[in-house]
Amino acid sequence: MSTVTTYQVTGMTCDHCVRAVTEEVEALPGVDSVAVDLGTGAVTVTSQAPLDADAVRAAVDEAGYALAS
């Protein structure tokens, strides 16, 4: 059964931002898909099991952005 979680990411302003966040989060183990809404900053992740929030935060940080608190 899949788990769907939505995160808020700050600082994204263009399609390059979307690609960077998507690539980093997709690289996390267990992630099946990532959908980013640039307008709202919502990042919806479908995974095989719940993800560790710190791992998601680190992936978003690596892309150059931040999870909203």
QUIWORA-V569454 format. One record per helix or strand of 3 or more residues. SS is the DSSP state (h for helix, s for strand). FROM is the first residue (numbers start at 1). TO is the last residue. Records with the same first field share a line. If there is no record, write none. Layout:
SS=FROM-TO, FROM-TO
This chain:
s=3-10, 31-37, 42-47
h=15-26, 53-63
